[in-house]
Amino acid sequence: MGSKGGVGKSTIVYGISRLLSERYIVTIVDLSSSRTICNVYGVRGSLMDGHDYIVDQGNLKIISLYSQLSGNANLAKFKDIYLDLITETDYLILDYGVHLYDKLVSDELIVFYENMSVPTHLIAVSTPQEFIISSTEKMSESYINLVHGIKEDAQVVLEYFVLNMVREKTKFKTLAKPKMGFVEIPFYRDLSFNGFWNANIPKEIVSMANNFEGFLESRG
């Protein structure tokens, strides 16, 4: 997640998902109003609208939850379908938009935590501007509080704080304490001008994917 559009959330979701799906069953849930991941994979509709909401590419599934007809966004109607879609997966990866308190976000969290007990591993993504870093830090805290408000014993771990599109070394200040540390991703021209789906996955994202793969391996 991140507090601003265009910081690279979908780039990271895409890269980690593609890499993990080489060995595991991976499901991406697109909750963002920008529908970036859905557009890349050709998902035209939404589960909330009841049509064209999923694309299946072998080990990789892409599900759209964001409704372009916001008045129809009622996950309760589709709860059983959603749970069926996400149950048989090794990695469930969510691409959040910048509007954390959308009803759809809280609805998805309620459905998930009413039925699942696994921890959430959070990646916070920002560009190297002080205001965006600070906003992303606060958004991460708000998300953790939101989850705990839904289920007190739910575990949310901030795993990475990513600074994306870094053009020069910079000292940034944040109170965030990501478990696996801070990651700086340089500005890669191909990602910005050719589209991340047409570019090589950056080595920094490869490293994160490898570490997440270790989570599943350690659980057997």
Salt bridges, closest charged atoms under 4 A:
ASP52 OD2 - HIS51 ND1 3.31
ASP107 OD2 - LYS103 NZ 2.68
GLU114 OE1 - LYS79 NZ 3.49
GLU159 OE2 - HIS121 ND1 2.80
GLU184 OE1 - LYS169 NZ 3.87
GLU204 OE2 - LYS203 NZ 3.38
GLU213 OE2 - ARG23 NH1 2.33
GLU217 OE2 - ARG23 NH2 3.43
